[in-house]
Amino acid sequence: MQSHKMLLEVEDESFYLIAIYSSLEGYKMAYFINKYIKVKLERERQDIDFNHQEYNAFYALYSHKDPNSYYSLDLVSNKFKGEPKRILSSGSLFEEEELSPQEVNLIPEYGKVDYFLKLGEEIHPKEFTRLLNKIGQIPGVQGAYAVDVEKLKSKQNLIFE
């Protein structure tokens, strides 16, 4: 019997990415980015849902899509704390496993990063540097730096549309 292979071409989305370390809640982070960068990030109706091997994780997403501006912004949480998927039968009669909440990252190779700011489309390098500096000035942000998207192993996790 012959085997058939289908090749699926996936369009490579180009974007810039800023990693943000902060203890602020998502809504506060979005508020301060709106205030310092003069954009209007709004919470999306649906979070990014991602099925990990043992977890159904939901990551908060805030977006700014203005038809008059030349770029779009997405602020996404990198951390989800939740309980693993439940197994109906563990095989024992009386024992129940105690499942403690675990932290699961959207981008596993950047486990300590709290948020990612994704800048879509082309942006001038000077404008990108200006945005990066402004984010670093936000109270409650411990650090912010640019991430090389080409070297990112989990790049597909940031393509959500």
C-alpha positions as CSV (number, residue, x, y, z in Angstrom):
1,M,0.0,0.0,0.0
2,Q,1.3,3.4,-0.9
3,S,1.6,6.1,1.8
4,H,0.8,9.6,0.9
5,K,2.3,12.7,2.5
6,M,0.7,16.1,2.5
7,L,2.9,19.0,3.0
8,L,1.3,21.9,4.7
9,E,2.9,25.3,4.1
10,V,2.7,27.5,7.1
11,E,3.2,31.2,6.5
12,D,5.9,32.5,8.8
13,E,4.6,35.4,10.7
14,S,7.2,38.1,11.5
15,F,7.0,40.0,14.7
16,Y,9.1,41.6,17.4
17,L,9.0,40.4,21.0
18,I,9.7,42.0,24.3
19,A,10.1,39.9,27.5
20,I,8.8,41.6,30.6
21,Y,9.6,40.7,34.2
22,S,7.0,42.1,36.6
23,S,5.0,41.1,39.6
24,L,2.0,43.2,38.4
25,E,-1.3,41.6,37.6
26,G,-2.2,41.5,33.9
27,Y,-4.8,44.3,34.0
28,K,-2.3,46.6,35.8
29,M,0.4,45.8,33.3
30,A,-1.9,46.6,30.4
31,Y,-3.0,49.8,32.2
32,F,0.6,51.0,32.6
33,I,1.6,50.1,29.0
34,N,-1.4,52.1,27.9
35,K,-0.4,55.0,30.0
36,Y,3.3,55.0,29.1
37,I,3.1,54.1,25.4
38,K,-0.2,55.9,24.7
39,V,-1.9,52.8,23.2
40,K,-5.2,51.2,24.1
41,L,-4.6,47.6,25.1
42,E,-8.0,45.9,25.8
43,R,-8.6,42.4,27.3
44,E,-9.7,39.9,24.6
45,R,-13.0,38.1,25.2
46,Q,-11.2,34.8,25.0
47,D,-7.9,33.9,26.6
48,I,-5.3,31.9,24.7
49,D,-6.1,28.3,25.6
50,F,-3.3,25.9,25.2
51,N,-3.4,22.1,25.8
52,H,-0.2,21.0,27.4
53,Q,0.3,17.3,28.1
54,E,-1.1,17.3,31.6
55,Y,-2.8,20.8,31.7
56,N,-5.4,22.9,30.0
57,A,-3.9,26.3,30.4
58,F,-5.4,29.7,29.8
59,Y,-3.2,32.8,29.2
60,A,-4.5,36.3,29.5
61,L,-4.4,38.3,26.2
62,Y,-4.6,42.1,25.8
63,S,-4.6,43.5,22.3
64,H,-4.3,46.9,20.6
65,K,-5.4,46.9,17.0
66,D,-5.8,50.4,15.6
67,P,-6.4,50.8,11.9
68,N,-4.6,54.2,11.9
69,S,-1.4,52.9,13.4
70,Y,1.2,50.9,11.5
71,Y,1.6,48.1,14.1
72,S,-0.4,46.0,16.4
73,L,0.4,45.1,20.0
74,D,-0.4,41.9,22.0
75,L,0.4,41.6,25.7
76,V,0.2,37.9,26.7
77,S,0.9,36.3,30.1
78,N,3.6,33.7,30.1
79,K,2.4,32.0,33.3
80,F,-0.6,29.9,34.1
81,K,-1.1,28.3,37.5
82,G,-3.6,25.5,37.6
83,E,-4.3,21.9,38.4
84,P,-3.5,19.0,36.1
85,K,-6.2,17.3,34.1
86,R,-8.1,14.9,36.4
87,I,-7.9,11.1,35.9
88,L,-11.3,9.5,36.7
89,S,-9.8,6.3,38.0
90,S,-6.4,6.1,39.6
91,G,-6.6,2.3,39.9
92,S,-6.8,2.2,43.7
93,L,-9.8,1.7,45.8
94,F,-9.2,4.1,48.7
95,E,-6.2,6.3,47.8
96,E,-6.7,9.7,46.3
97,E,-3.8,11.6,44.9
98,E,-3.4,15.2,46.2
99,L,-2.9,17.4,43.1
100,S,-1.3,20.7,43.8
101,P,-1.4,23.6,41.4
102,Q,1.6,23.8,39.1
103,E,2.9,26.7,37.0
104,V,2.9,26.1,33.2
105,N,4.6,28.5,30.8
106,L,3.4,29.5,27.3
107,I,7.0,29.8,26.2
108,P,8.9,27.1,28.2
109,E,12.4,28.3,27.3
110,Y,11.6,31.6,29.1
111,G,10.2,30.3,32.3
112,K,11.0,33.3,34.5
113,V,9.4,35.8,32.1
114,D,6.0,37.1,33.3
115,Y,4.7,38.7,30.1
116,F,5.5,39.0,26.4
117,L,4.7,42.1,24.3
118,K,4.3,41.1,20.7
119,L,4.7,43.8,18.1
120,G,3.2,42.8,14.8
121,E,4.3,43.9,11.4
122,E,7.3,46.1,10.6
123,I,8.4,48.6,13.1
124,H,11.4,51.0,12.8
125,P,14.3,49.9,15.1
126,K,14.4,53.4,16.7
127,E,10.7,53.1,17.6
128,F,11.2,49.6,18.9
129,T,14.1,50.8,21.2
130,R,11.9,53.7,22.4
131,L,9.1,51.3,23.3
132,L,11.5,49.0,25.1
133,N,12.9,51.9,27.1
134,K,9.4,53.2,28.0
135,I,8.4,49.7,29.2
136,G,11.5,49.6,31.4
137,Q,10.4,52.8,33.1
138,I,7.0,51.4,34.2
139,P,6.8,51.1,38.0
140,G,6.6,47.4,39.0
141,V,8.7,46.3,35.9
142,Q,11.9,44.7,37.1
143,G,13.3,44.2,33.6
144,A,12.4,44.2,29.9
145,Y,14.5,43.1,27.0
146,A,14.1,42.2,23.3
147,V,13.9,38.5,22.4
148,D,15.3,37.1,19.2
149,V,12.3,35.5,17.6
150,E,14.3,33.6,15.0
151,K,16.0,31.6,17.8
152,L,12.8,30.9,19.7
153,K,11.8,27.2,19.8
154,S,8.2,27.8,20.8
155,K,7.5,30.6,18.3
156,Q,4.3,28.9,17.1
157,N,2.8,29.4,20.6
158,L,2.8,33.1,20.0
159,I,0.8,32.9,16.7
160,F,-2.7,33.4,17.9
161,E,-5.3,34.5,15.4
